[in-house]
Amino acid sequence: MFALLAITACSPYRDIEDRWTVAREVCEPPTPFVRDDVHPDSYAPITEACRDQLAEDFGVAEQFDSMKVRAWVLEALFNLLGRDQGKVSTLEVDEYVREPFIDHMTEMAEALHTDDLGQLLYNFSAFHITLIIDDTSIDEGFRYVIADQTMLVNKTLEVEQETALPKGSGWATFVVHEASHAVVPGHVMCPDWGTRDCDTDWSGAYGYQAATAWRMYGFCDTEQDAYNCIHLRDEMENAEERILAD
Ligand SMILES: [Zn+2]
């Protein structure tokens, strides 16, 4: 018990704010969370009050070069807020989840007095991300700037295509990935691709992303929400491929 108290006392999450509960009250995400973007008429759009709340929690900039990118970012945050991910206490080492993620979430669960993994990951992400902006000067994709806790997004090419649909679930896993950069070792070179977006082991951002995608996929309704489930499965497998250790 003493060891546990000592860990909690030193935890950076000791004074963390629970934004999830407030945001859930404002946004009222549907249960079960189904949001098949192939049929956007089949669900209610995110309310203005909810968009404002999500924007406030993550510091989403008012103006993006492409406002479509901003809408997709809000869709991702709504997915992060709404999707069930089960309980921390039932997490066991598996193909897509390993000790570093389980240990970290268990520490956060202590600090926030909750066993709800979705609640923890929303709060974890909001805690480490204070600004989200689009920045077409970076390579296509997402990036995290540790010094000012900023998540950069360059997805204009992908988003502005005529037939493009929001990938709310898949992008939600990237929000967790980027937030985790505040606390995990940086990426290393991928031997197969020659680019610097792999991790040595499961303690990196891809370990967090794989675990998040795995949990969201586990609770995804593959009949009603097929579009998002496919994205979650893809992100889960893609993240795992980028972890060099078994
Ligand atoms: Zn990364």
Boltz pocket constraint, residues with backbone or C-beta under 6 A from the ligand:
constraints:
  - pocket:
      binder: B
      contacts: [[A, 142], [A, 177], [A, 178], [A, 181], [A, 187], [A, 205]]
      max_distance: 6.0
